[in-house]
Amino acid sequence: MVHAALAIKNTDQLPSFIVDVTRIEGVVTYKTLDSTAGFVRYQNDGGIEYIFVRGLYRRQGIAKRLLQEVEQLTSCKPYPLPPISPLGAKLFGT
């Protein structure tokens, strides 16, 4: 199911290298012209199963923006599901 009807706020604030955003049930993907910049897999209650940002695009707010999208789509604050990596723990402040 595509979330095409959902109005996602602040997509204009994405970096210019993001040329496509795909939102399907449980996954949001940010794409560049030739690769995936990042994606998040989530549950309906905001549980984050997996979040990934390609190394080239890290430290530019992509992961935080993906989590904001999850919060808007689920109306729940995102939280990490175990196991959590050291980078994931840092992202979530755990």
Secondary structure, 3 states (H helix, E strand, C coil): CECCCCCCCCHHHCCCCCCEEEEECCEEEEECCCCEEEEEEECCCCEEEEEEECHHHCCCCHHHHHHHHHHHHHCCCCEECCCCCHHHHHHHCC
